[in-house]
Amino acid sequence: MATRTDEGPAAASGGRTATEAMILEQACRLFARRGFDGTSIRDIANAVGISNAALYHYFTDKDELFARIVISVIERQCAMMEQRLQHADPPGKKLRVFMGAYADFFAANTTESVASSRSFGALEKSDQRERAIYWRDRYERILRDILQEGMESGEFRKGDVALTGRAILSCLNWIYRWYSPSGPLGPKEIVEGYADILINGIGAAPEKAKKKQARKR
């Protein structure tokens, strides 16, 4: 499986024409800004500077365009996770590696990641949705395996693996809503903060909590 993550959906799918690459690039930009429902084929064609008919030479419809972007994003995310988690680290380290890989992928592929996260549910054609769900489930399974290992080893508190996994993925998948290129924190810093909260909890360490309570008396 390919491990390059800085290539867009056109490059990830093999050699493509410059026009097709431009269509995908402009579609990503519009889907990220307006969402799937807020973007039309005419909008994409106008952004590229071609006619609707010319765009249909490369893509059957808007659904195919969007599916190419989404599937490419999830497949390449999954490849990055699997590559970085090859070493047998403790579960806590693995979880940080998993979350850090998400941040690195997002930083290198921000527009595609936003487009995919914002409108994933817009995939309606069964074959496209099945492919996307396959990669999404494979990606989530990596996380659940880490959590299961941590709970069994005692490094993580016992709990519902699926529920815990969904909480972590919710943090990651909503980065696109909170991250601003002009803000004080980059994707890596945001995810590291999330990891600290999730792994260490929001409660103060026992000794610190006791000292603080003693000072209040």
N, C-alpha and C positions, 0 to 999 in steps of 0.2 A: 504494500500500500504506500502511496506517496506520502512524504512527510513535509513537503514544502507547504507553507501556510501563508505566504505573501503573494500568492498568485490568485487572480480572480477566477470566477466560474468559467470564463472562456478558456483561459490557460489550463485550468485544472481538467478540462474535458478534452484536451488535445489541441492540435493546431487548428486555429480558426482564423477567419479573415479579419482584417482590420475593421471592417464595417460591423461585423457581428460582435467583436470586442467592444466597439463603441456603443452599440445598442445595449449590451449588458451593463456597461459602465453607467450610462445615463439612466437606465431602468433602475439600477441599484440606488442611484442618487435620489430619484423621484420617489421610489418606494420607501426609502428611509425618511424622507421629508414629509410625504403626504399619505403614506400607507398604500396598501394594495387597492382598496376601494376608491381612494382619492386620486388615483393615477389612471389615465386612459392610454390606449395605444397611440392616439393622436398626440398626447403629451410627449410620449417617448420619441415618436417619429420626429416631432418638431425639435426636440432637444438635440437629436442626432443630425437633423438637417436633411431628412429623407422623407419620402411619401409613405403613407400607410401601406400602400401596395408593395413598396420596396421592403418594408419591415417584415411583411408577411412572407417574403421570399426566404427569410431566415428563421422565423418562428411562426408556428401555427396560430398562436393567440397569446394573450397576456398571461394566461395560466402557465403555459409552457415556459415563458420567460421567467416568471417568478419562481416556478419549481426548480429551474436550473440554478438559480441563485441560492435558494434555501437548501437544496440537497448538497450543493457544493460546500456551503458553509458548515453544515453539520458533519459531513464526511471528513472534511479537513480538520475540524475541531477534534473529532474522534481520533484521527490519525495522530495528531499532536499529543493527545492524552496518552495513548497507548505507547508512543515512542518514549515519552518522558517517565512513564511509570514502569519501565522494564526492570529497574533495579529493585531489590527486595528491601525497601525501607520500612520503618515502623509505620503503622496506620496514620498517626498524626502527621508525619512527614509526607506521606502519600497524599493526604487530604490537602495539605498546603501546595504540593506540586500540582495536583489536579486544578485547584482554584487559580494558582499562578499561571498555569497554561491557558486557562480561559482568559485571564487578563491580557496575556501576551498576544493571544489570537485576536482579541477585540481591538487592541491597540494597533495591530498590523492590518486589520481588515474592518475598520470601524463602520464604514458605510454599509458594507454587506451584512455585518452583524446586526446593525440597527434595522435594516430592511427585513432581515429574516425574523428577528425577535418580535418586531412590531406587528407583523401580519402572518405569522406562521399558520394560524387557523384559517387563512384564506385558501389554503390548498384543499380543493374539493374533488378533483379527479382522482378516482380510486388508485390508479397505478402510481401517480405522482405522490399521493398521500402515503401510500404503503411504503414507498422507498424512503420518504422523509421520516416516517415513524420507525422504520427499521433502524436507521442511523441514530435517531433520537433515543430509542430504547437501548441500543448498544452503548451509547454515550452514558445514559443514566445507570446502566448495569455496572459500568466501571466504578461509578461513585458508590453505588449500593454495596458492591463487593468490599470497598475500602471500609465503609461504615460497619458492615457485618464483621469483618476481621477485627476492627477496633473494639467492638462490643464483646466479641468472644475472648479477646486477649485481656480485656479489662482496662484497656487504655481509654476507651470511651464508656460513658454511662450506658447501661442497658436501656433500650428504648425501641420504638417502632422504626425500623430501617427505612421503610418507604416514606414515612412522614418526615423523618429527619432529612432524607435525601431531597424531598420536595422543598423543604425550607431552605436548604443550601442552594438548590437550583433557582429558587425564586430570587434570592439575593443576587445571584450571578446574572440571571436573565433580565433583571430590571436595571442593570447598570446603565443601559442606554438612556434611561429616563433621568438618571441623576448625574451622569458624567457630562462635564462641559470642557471642551478643549481649552477654554480660557480660565477654568477653575483652578483652585490650589492643589487639587489631587488628581493624579493620573489614574488610569485603570489599575495599574499595579498597586498603587497605594490604597485605593479603595478596596480592592480584593484582599490585600494583606490585613486591612482593618477588619473586614468581615471575618477573615480566618481567625484573628485573635479573639473576636467576640464569640464565634461559634465553638472554637476549641477550648478556650479558657472560661467561657461563660461571662456573664455581666456582673456576677457577684464578686466582691472583693475577696482576696485571699483570706483564709480564716484568721491568721495572726493580725493582719492589717485591720480587719473588721473588729476584732476584739479591742485593739488599741484605740480605734476611733470611738467605740462605745465607751471605753474607760475614760477618755478625755471629756465626754459629754456629761459624765456623772459629777 
